[in-house]
Amino acid sequence: MKPHTRIYTHVDCYDHQPGEGHPESPQRLAVVLEALKTPEFAALDWQEAPLGTRAQTELIHDADYYDAVSEAVPLRGTVPLDGGDTMLSPGSWQAVMRCIGAACAGIDDVMLGEAANVFCATRPCGHHAEPDRAMGFCIFNQAAIAAAHASRSYQLERVAVIDFDVHHGNGTQAAFAPLPGLFYASCHQSPLYPGTGLRSETGSRNNILNVPLPPGCNSAMFRDRVRLDMLPALRAWAPQLLVISAGFDAHRDDPLAGLQLVDADFHWITQELMAIAADTAQGRIVSILEGGYSVGGLAGGAAAHVRALMG
């Protein structure tokens, strides 16, 4: 009997150390793993994330950018990759390559029937990373890489990334906008960093959907917008595999944004996405941890999300 939900994580993901006081701290991963190691989640199938490869990374990122990041990793301390939001520490390279390895292994698992769905409990997050630059705590874009790996390795014609992080995934949008076969939909607070994600941004292939949400958006408004705008577009795309950029910073307790979601909203949207995946993708979902900077909001949101994945 195949496991229903598989979890990928690795201790290397603790070794990305962006500096004291930085919101994207190792504690984020610790609280997620603590929440998922309670008796309720005993049926989860835990696996060690493998290292990603250069070839996988270059499905999305420029070779020059890959080289620049690998050469910038310091022997001690931290160095910035952008204006100071996105840092490299001595352990960052191993951490980001585990993120990529987990995401691609998850694709392989659901495509080969080894798991019904997968959650990648890894860090740092990735959806702001564009093909040629780091942004917003993100170094490489593992969700976009996972989708491209699914498309390339398994000849899938329609792969979708759904992003419910409170911040728009400009990196995923930038990578997907010119590409056939890859669909990106995001619901996010607007206005907010990084300032992208307008409804008018649809991609040259009409494969981008943005659902901006106003500051203060509550559960009822969130569910209405997702139900009316996002879910019909996703169903019309009929993805053969679904990747989720699972950020939990839209939680009402999060200090970096202003939406008012609760744990039940993350459970609800996960169930809605699973229903579409069941109809169009044989249930195949790979979910990847993105943002979330409140200890309680991150732990509760991630637990609600995985609870739904487990059915």
Disulfide bonds with the S-S distance in Angstrom:
none
